[in-house]
């Protein structure tokens, strides 16, 4: 069972302790994961600040009309973008914390499903062709089936080993 890591110092202490035991590629992978984590964190912070700077003044002025379709699309598109970036960062942190050796396909499928959900939210149906909507729907269906099959596989392997399967 994994022990919870303290934020900041514990993670870097563990990385420093494991560093001599890692081969060159594991070190490279660790460095890339850490740098990506910081870059994505910076992007999330910048996007959050921009979202707050755009939304708070309109909320305070009382001019934010959430029932306006364009406002709804823009606002929830920005929020979904933040959620996608945070989930992506979370998957990279799991690699950097050595909980997983590589980014898990199941996580990538979930991020793709989030991205497609965002696309459906911001989609202007009147200006989008039926073929585009059908292609997006097909991609969503396929990714949903892939995720379901992977979850089913994980559930079976978890039951066979007597342990609990992952998310």
C-alpha positions as CSV (number, residue, x, y, z in Angstrom):
1,X,0.0,0.0,0.0
2,X,1.3,3.4,-0.9
3,X,1.9,5.8,1.9
4,X,0.7,9.4,1.4
5,X,3.4,11.8,0.3
6,X,3.8,15.1,1.9
7,X,3.6,18.0,-0.6
8,X,6.8,19.4,-1.7
9,X,9.8,18.2,0.3
10,X,8.8,14.5,0.7
11,X,8.5,14.0,-3.1
12,X,11.8,15.6,-3.8
13,X,13.5,13.8,-0.9
14,X,12.2,10.5,-2.3
15,X,13.4,11.4,-5.8
16,X,16.8,12.3,-4.4
17,X,17.0,9.0,-2.5
18,X,16.1,6.9,-5.5
19,X,18.3,8.9,-8.0
20,X,21.4,6.7,-7.5
21,X,19.3,3.6,-8.1
22,X,17.8,4.8,-11.4
23,X,19.3,4.1,-14.8
24,X,19.9,6.9,-17.3
25,X,16.5,6.5,-19.0
26,X,14.6,6.5,-15.6
27,X,16.5,9.7,-14.7
28,X,15.6,11.3,-18.0
29,X,11.9,10.2,-17.6
30,X,11.9,11.6,-14.0
31,X,13.3,15.0,-15.1
32,X,10.9,15.3,-18.0
33,X,7.9,14.4,-15.8
34,X,9.0,17.0,-13.2
35,X,9.6,19.8,-15.8
36,X,6.3,19.0,-17.5
37,X,4.5,19.1,-14.2
38,X,5.9,22.6,-13.5
39,X,5.0,23.8,-17.0
40,X,1.5,22.5,-16.8
41,X,1.1,23.9,-13.3
42,X,2.1,27.3,-14.6
43,X,-0.3,27.0,-17.5
44,X,-3.1,26.1,-15.1
45,X,-2.3,29.1,-12.8
46,X,-2.2,31.5,-15.7
47,X,-5.5,30.1,-17.2
48,X,-7.1,30.4,-13.7
49,X,-6.0,34.0,-13.3
50,X,-7.3,34.9,-16.7
51,X,-10.6,33.1,-16.0
52,X,-11.0,35.0,-12.7
53,X,-10.0,38.3,-14.3
54,X,-12.7,37.9,-17.0
55,X,-15.5,36.5,-14.8
56,X,-15.2,38.4,-11.5
57,X,-15.6,41.9,-13.0
58,X,-18.7,40.8,-15.0
59,X,-20.1,39.1,-11.9
60,X,-19.6,42.2,-9.8
61,X,-21.0,44.5,-12.5
62,X,-24.0,42.2,-12.8
63,X,-23.5,41.9,-16.6
64,X,-22.8,38.2,-16.7
65,X,-25.8,36.6,-18.4
66,X,-25.2,32.8,-17.9
67,X,-28.3,32.1,-20.0
68,X,-26.8,33.7,-23.0
69,X,-25.5,30.7,-25.0
70,X,-22.3,32.3,-26.1
71,X,-21.4,33.3,-22.5
72,X,-22.2,29.8,-21.3
73,X,-20.0,28.3,-24.0
74,X,-17.1,30.6,-23.3
75,X,-17.3,30.3,-19.5
76,X,-17.7,26.5,-19.4
77,X,-15.2,26.0,-22.2
78,X,-12.6,27.9,-20.1
79,X,-13.5,25.8,-17.0
80,X,-13.3,22.5,-18.9
81,X,-9.9,23.6,-20.2
82,X,-8.7,24.0,-16.7
83,X,-10.1,20.7,-15.6
84,X,-8.4,18.9,-18.6
85,X,-5.1,20.6,-17.8
86,X,-5.4,19.6,-14.1
87,X,-6.2,16.0,-15.0
88,X,-3.2,15.9,-17.4
89,X,-1.0,17.3,-14.7
90,X,-2.2,14.7,-12.2
91,X,-1.3,11.9,-14.6
92,X,2.2,13.3,-15.0
93,X,2.6,13.7,-11.2
94,X,1.8,10.0,-10.8
95,X,4.6,9.2,-13.2
96,X,7.0,11.6,-11.4
97,X,6.1,10.2,-8.0
98,X,7.0,6.8,-9.4
99,X,3.5,5.4,-8.7
100,X,3.3,4.4,-12.3
101,X,6.1,3.8,-14.7
102,X,4.5,5.4,-17.7
103,X,1.4,7.5,-18.4
104,X,-1.5,5.1,-18.3
105,X,-3.6,4.7,-21.4
106,X,-6.8,4.7,-19.3
107,X,-6.0,8.2,-18.1
108,X,-5.3,9.4,-21.6
109,X,-8.7,8.0,-22.7
110,X,-10.4,9.9,-19.8
111,X,-8.6,13.1,-20.8
112,X,-9.7,12.6,-24.4
113,X,-13.3,12.1,-23.2
114,X,-13.0,15.3,-21.2
115,X,-11.7,17.2,-24.3
116,X,-14.6,15.8,-26.4
117,X,-17.0,16.9,-23.7
118,X,-15.5,20.3,-23.8
119,X,-15.9,20.4,-27.5
120,X,-19.5,19.5,-27.3
121,X,-20.1,22.3,-24.8
122,X,-18.5,25.0,-26.9
123,X,-19.8,23.6,-30.2
124,X,-22.0,26.0,-32.2
125,X,-24.4,23.4,-33.5
126,X,-25.9,25.9,-36.1
127,X,-22.5,26.5,-37.7
128,X,-21.3,22.9,-37.5
129,X,-22.0,20.3,-40.2
130,X,-23.8,17.1,-39.4
131,X,-20.7,15.1,-40.4
132,X,-18.6,16.9,-37.9
133,X,-21.1,16.3,-35.1
134,X,-21.4,12.6,-36.1
135,X,-17.6,12.2,-36.2
136,X,-17.3,13.7,-32.7
137,X,-20.1,11.5,-31.5
138,X,-18.4,8.5,-33.0
139,X,-15.1,9.4,-31.4
140,X,-16.9,9.8,-28.0
141,X,-18.6,6.4,-28.4
142,X,-15.3,4.6,-29.3
143,X,-13.4,6.2,-26.4
144,X,-16.2,5.3,-24.1
145,X,-16.1,1.7,-25.2
146,X,-12.3,1.6,-24.9
147,X,-12.5,3.0,-21.4
148,X,-15.2,0.5,-20.5
149,X,-13.2,-2.4,-21.8
150,X,-10.1,-1.3,-20.0
151,X,-12.0,-0.8,-16.8
152,X,-13.6,-4.3,-17.2
153,X,-10.1,-5.7,-17.7
154,X,-8.8,-4.0,-14.6
155,X,-11.7,-5.2,-12.6
156,X,-11.1,-8.8,-13.7
157,X,-7.4,-8.6,-13.0
158,X,-8.0,-6.9,-9.6
159,X,-10.5,-9.6,-8.6
160,X,-8.1,-12.4,-9.7
161,X,-5.3,-10.9,-7.6
162,X,-7.6,-10.3,-4.7
163,X,-6.8,-6.6,-4.7
164,X,-8.7,-3.5,-5.6
165,X,-8.4,-2.3,-9.2
166,X,-7.4,1.3,-9.9
167,X,-9.7,4.2,-10.9
